[in-house]
Amino acid sequence: MKLSTRGRYGIHAMYDLAVHFGDGPQSIKAIAERQKIPEAYLEQLFAALRRDELVTSTRGAQGGYMLSRTPADISVGDVLRTLEGDLNLVECLDEGDVCGRSCECPSRYIWQRMSDGLKAIVDSITLEDMINNNHPEGA
C-alpha cells in the first residue's frame, strides 16, 4: 500500500493540531506554514475530517480548526480511513468485491493477513503517541 499525498498531509495536519491541543483554534494559514502544506489542500482535508467529526471548526478572525477529541482518542487509522478510504491492500478484500476467484485465490489469505496487520498497527497508534515519539521542530 502506498499512501497518497492526501493521507500523508492529513496525518501531518492532525499531528499539528495534536501538538497545539488546548491552545484554541489553529488557522489554516498557521498550519500550512508549520507543516509546509498548501492552504487550499488543507481546506479540502479539513472538510473531510470535519465531516467525520475528527475536527471542529470555528469561524471568524480568531477561528480555525481543533481536534474534536483528545490526541489520545484519535488514531492514525481514524485519520487514514477518512482520507484514504478502506485500508485493504488489494481491491479483492473490499466490501462488495465481485472477484470470481475470491474463494479459490491462493494469495487472498496473504493479502488478508497483511491488511489486518496494517489496520491493527494504524489503529494502535494515536496522535498522542506521535507527539510522544517525535521531537517537533516548528510544529
C-alpha positions in Angstrom: 0.0 0.0 0.0 1.3 3.4 -0.9 -0.3 6.3 0.9 -1.4 9.2 -1.2 -0.4 12.8 -0.6 -3.9 13.2 0.9 -3.2 10.7 3.7 0.4 11.9 4.4 -0.7 15.6 4.6 -3.7 14.7 6.7 -1.5 12.9 9.2 0.8 15.9 9.4 -2.1 18.3 9.8 -3.7 16.3 12.5 -0.3 15.9 14.3 -0.1 19.7 14.2 -3.5 20.1 15.8 -2.5 17.5 18.4 0.7 19.4 19.3 -1.4 22.5 19.7 -4.3 20.8 21.5 -5.7 23.1 24.2 -4.3 26.2 22.5 -7.5 27.1 20.8 -8.4 27.1 17.1 -5.4 26.9 14.7 -5.8 28.8 11.5 -5.3 27.1 8.1 -2.5 29.6 7.4 -0.6 28.8 10.6 -0.9 25.0 10.0 0.1 25.4 6.3 3.2 27.4 7.3 4.3 25.0 10.0 3.7 21.8 8.0 4.5 23.2 4.6 1.2 22.1 3.1 -0.7 24.3 0.6 -3.6 26.1 2.2 -6.1 25.1 -0.5 -5.2 21.4 0.0 -5.6 21.7 3.8 -9.1 23.2 3.3 -10.1 20.0 1.4 -8.6 17.7 4.0 -10.3 19.5 6.9 -13.6 19.4 5.1 -13.4 15.6 5.1 -12.0 15.5 8.7 -14.8 17.7 9.9 -17.4 15.6 8.1 -16.2 12.6 10.0 -16.1 14.6 13.2 -12.4 14.3 13.8 -12.0 18.1 13.9 -14.2 21.0 14.7 -14.1 24.5 13.1 -14.6 28.0 14.4 -15.3 30.9 12.1 -14.1 34.4 12.4 -10.8 36.3 12.9 -9.7 34.0 15.7 -11.2 30.9 14.1 -9.6 27.8 12.8 -9.6 24.1 13.5 -9.2 22.0 16.6 -9.3 18.3 17.3 -12.8 17.1 18.3 -11.3 14.7 20.9 -8.1 14.4 22.8 -5.0 13.3 20.9 -5.1 10.0 22.8 -8.6 9.4 21.4 -7.8 9.7 17.7 -5.9 7.0 15.9 -3.8 7.2 12.8 -6.3 4.7 11.4 -9.2 7.1 12.0 -7.4 9.7 10.0 -6.4 7.4 7.2 -9.8 5.9 6.8 -11.3 9.3 6.5 -8.8 10.5 3.9 -7.9 7.3 2.1 -11.0 5.1 2.5 -10.7 1.4 3.2 -7.2 0.3 4.2 -7.2 -3.0 2.4 -4.0 -3.7 0.4 -5.9 -5.2 -2.6 -9.3 -4.5 -4.1 -10.5 -8.0 -3.7 -10.8 -7.6 0.0 -13.0 -4.5 -0.3 -16.7 -5.0 0.7 -18.8 -5.8 -2.3 -15.9 -7.0 -4.4 -17.1 -9.3 -7.2 -13.9 -11.2 -7.9 -14.9 -14.6 -9.1 -11.8 -16.2 -7.7 -12.2 -15.0 -4.1 -13.0 -18.4 -2.8 -10.1 -20.2 -4.6 -7.5 -17.5 -4.7 -4.2 -18.8 -3.4 -2.9 -15.4 -2.3 -6.1 -14.0 -0.7 -5.0 -15.3 2.7 -1.7 -13.4 2.4 -3.4 -10.1 1.4 -6.0 -10.5 4.2 -3.3 -11.1 6.9 -1.2 -8.2 5.6 -4.3 -5.9 5.6 -5.3 -7.0 9.0 -1.8 -6.3 10.3 -1.7 -2.9 8.8 -5.0 -2.0 10.2 -4.0 -3.2 13.7 -0.9 -1.1 13.6 -2.5 2.2 12.5 -5.4 1.7 14.9 -3.0 1.2 17.8 -1.1 4.5 17.1 -2.7 7.6 18.4 -1.9 11.2 17.8 -0.7 11.4 21.3 1.7 8.5 20.5 3.0 10.6 17.6 3.7 13.5 19.9 5.4 11.3 22.5 7.6 9.7 19.9 8.7 12.8 17.9 10.7 15.8 18.5 8.7 18.6 16.8 10.7 21.2 15.1 8.5 24.1 14.3 5.3 22.1 14.8 
